[in-house]
Amino acid sequence: MSLTDCNHVVYQVLHCISTIIEVSNKAAINMPFEQQHFWGLVALRQRMFQSCLLLIGFLLCFAPAALSFGIQRDAYHPDCCRRQSIPRNVRTFASQGGKSGDKMATATTDQTLDLPTFDDVVEASNILEGIAHNTPVMTSRTLNDQLNCQAFFKCENFQRMGAFKFRGGYNALSHLTEEQRTCGVLTFSSGNHAQAIALSAQLLGCQATIIMPLDAPKLKVAATQGYGGNVVFYDRYKENRDDIARQIQQESGAVFVPPYDDKYVIAGQGTSAKELLESLVTDHNIQDGLDYLFVCLGGGGLISGCALAADALSPNCKVIGVEPEAGNDAQQSLAKGEIVTIATPPTIADGAQTQYIGKLTFEIIKSKVHSIITVTDQELIDDMKFFGERMKMTVEPTGCLSIAGLRKMVRQGEIPAGSRCGVIISGGNVDLTRYCELISSASS
Ligand SMILES: Cc1ncc(COP(=O)(O)O)c(C=O)c1O
């Protein structure tokens, strides 16, 4: 019996007692006091009153213990539908050393975390085989000439539902048991993870509830609903999505699928870099991998998975994370050695408006990511225009973080001539009216 069931039973008992008192009061109202005694009404009401007091006393004494038992059991009971509890809003994770800069191969790892490995990425790519697209890897001579390097774009804007998120979402849902799938799934997202979970749930035959901010791009909301997702809106500047998710989870028992801080989500996202590195060998005759891999960063799921793949398949490759300037929480976290929480950043890169990175992603980023850099919104707009004009692709603002990061490092003289640079274009879901507005303010 769950805590909610207990509450229900106690409520029912109290309700019965109060009904009996009310009925006896009504019966007694026109009756002389002696007759009430005769029919036992006075004694009945007294007993009922005493029972109420006893029950309230019992609740006051035992409720805290019952509550803590209930919470512990909810969190760890193996039969429980919940795979992972909703993360707390305040998430300060004390790391043991770790600063921005070189790969920290010696950084200690929190042994209690169930971190994904490259084997999980390989398993995810087997699961996704024939279900997710092996997206194209494209190049641009114009850009290579401009930047004096060889850039390879992994075009996740051509992935199912328009972004890499399908990989992690489908992989995560594939690992649920039949029983868990019957309870349905639940998540929160500003858009792409929402669509990924809605579509994956539809393909795997389960119900998905998605908590989305009121200001999420219309296109992403419509697509999520189109895939059969049940969308619940919230005000991201006033309400706490964790609380809303926790309440829905309590009511429905749905399985919470985190947008980034999950072993199977991370492993699924890593398949994009795995495919990119494999295609260099098969399609471009490049045997010794990449020198750099540029990956955009919100909560860190994509970059963590990609870093696992790069570490295994191209060990000399430096993985560079790129964040919007207004939302550099990951950069701050690396510098401080603990997860830093920021206010919702004002940036057009809605996929990177996260307030904090995850515990798992932070751990992987600390050990496998070379550095994290930031770019401005104007740089993202300029690259949206570049992709549209020169490569004939619609790329959403967040999807332009990685190329903008590459350009910035080239400008700063940090990329040696001729370097092979992988660039993950993470998604292409942007409202076309918004797209036109944005590119009309491009610098050139
Ligand atoms: C297009 C796009 N790129 C990048 C990201 C950031 O991914 P992550 O949270 O795994 O770092 C998101 C997240 O929603 C996204 O939608």
The ligand as a Tripos MOL2 file, in Angstrom:
@<TRIPOS>MOLECULE
LIG
   16    16     1     0     0
SMALL
NO_CHARGES

@<TRIPOS>ATOM
      1 C1         19.1520   21.0290  -30.7400 C.3       1 LIG1
      2 C2         19.7490   20.8000  -29.3950 C.ar      1 LIG1
      3 N1         21.0730   20.8620  -29.2680 N.ar      1 LIG1
      4 C3         21.6750   20.6750  -28.0880 C.ar      1 LIG1
      5 C4         20.9600   20.4230  -26.9380 C.ar      1 LIG1
      6 C5         21.6690   20.2240  -25.6310 C.3       1 LIG1
      7 O1         21.7610   18.8340  -25.3580 O.3       1 LIG1
      8 P1         22.2490   18.3370  -23.9310 P.3       1 LIG1
      9 O2         21.2480   18.7920  -22.9230 O.co2     1 LIG1
     10 O3         22.3230   16.8660  -24.0510 O.co2     1 LIG1
     11 O4         23.5690   18.9730  -23.6810 O.co2     1 LIG1
     12 C6         19.5740   20.3330  -27.0120 C.ar      1 LIG1
     13 C7         18.7710   20.0820  -25.8450 C.2       1 LIG1
     14 O5         17.5780   20.1380  -25.8260 O.2       1 LIG1
     15 C8         18.9510   20.5230  -28.2690 C.ar      1 LIG1
     16 O6         17.6300   20.4650  -28.4120 O.3       1 LIG1
@<TRIPOS>BOND
     1     1     2 1
     2     2     3 ar
     3     2    15 ar
     4     3     4 ar
     5     4     5 ar
     6     5     6 1
     7     5    12 ar
     8     6     7 1
     9     7     8 1
    10     8     9 2
    11     8    10 1
    12     8    11 1
    13    12    13 1
    14    12    15 ar
    15    13    14 2
    16    15    16 1
@<TRIPOS>SUBSTRUCTURE
     1 LIG1         1 GROUP 0 **** ****
